[in-house]
Amino acid sequence: MRAPDFFIVGPPKTGTTSLHRMLSDHAQIYMPDLKEPMFLASDMLPRHGYENEPRELQYPHTLEQYLALFASARPEQRAGEASTFYLWSHTAAASIAELQPDARIIAILREPASLLRSLHLMFLRWGVEAEKNLRKAISLEAARREGKGIPNRSHRPQLLQYAEHIQYTEQLRRYHAHFPPERVLPLIYDDFRRDNEATVRRVLRFLDVDDGAPIEVKNVNVTTRTVRSWRLKRLLYSISKGQGPIARSTKAAIKTLTPRQLRRDAVKAIRRRAVTTEPPPPDEELMLELRARFKGEVLALSEYLDRDLVSLWGYEAVVGATT
């Protein structure tokens, strides 16, 4: 069965969904509809008791199921997938190399403090994080490593170790241990945001496909709101799915009395106004503390990539670690 030729490995909140969509439009590239299959990261398994949750059952659980995702790729196409936690994973690089020794790897790296804030907002929106204060959520890392203070809805509590998501140099070294430099393409999020098209064309050249094809710029999956009430969100979800006798009767009554488009518009309005809210502005004091904490990582990454990320990300005046 067909194995993928390239992998977008992450991290989350760096434009990987936009890149996935734009690459999917290219005639010489095939990407499955399922983004984030996560199959090749054995340390991404859900915690005990959550294996049969509906959201977990959508993922491939066997190699045959995983490879079936690429069965429709034509022989002349490059097949690829995007699982953003492959960069975080300690096992994915070796698993990818074993499955596809000639794989090409793409990673998009973002300034650490802004990444952690966006990651926290995403986890809140997913419901896998319950602590709305980012400072406190980060402070819970040690307790959560011991299995304490883990939210009930958190299927993969290992991802709540926030600092592990921005250990970029170590993460890239894991891939370089299995693939030569010309097979690994580290990109910078700022470049992608500034010029989507130029970055996508660079990726197309990296994949050895036609880089002159028209590109429709897409900016998707941007976290702009956070959940205000999980109780109301779960209620709306249960009604929309008709789960439980009350929800089923409510859904039936709504379907009888209102046309489909009006129902959809009403649900969207309720979700936007009552279920979600604008996220609070960044805590600038915390952002400065995070930049001081991770300055050493930015210095190491700048040296590793031979690019001045200290200046690009505004770390020159940040007082923090230097090694």
Secondary structure, DSSP 4 states (H G I P E B T S, - for coil): -PPPSEEEEE-SSSSHHHHHHHHHTSTTEE--S-----TT-GGGPPPTT-TTSHHHHTS--SHHHHHHTTTT--TTSEEEEE-GGGTT-SSHHHHHHHH-TT-EEEEEE--HHHHHHHHHHHHHHHTS-----HHHHHHTHHHHHTT-S--TT-S-GGGG-GGGGG-HHHHHHHHHTTS-GGGEEEEEHHHHHH-HHHHHHHHHHHTTS-S-S------------EES-HHHHHHHHHHHHT-SHHHHHHHHHHHHHS-HHHHHHHHHHHIIIIIEEPPPPP-HHHHHHHHHHTHHHHHHHHHHHTS-HHHHTT-TT------
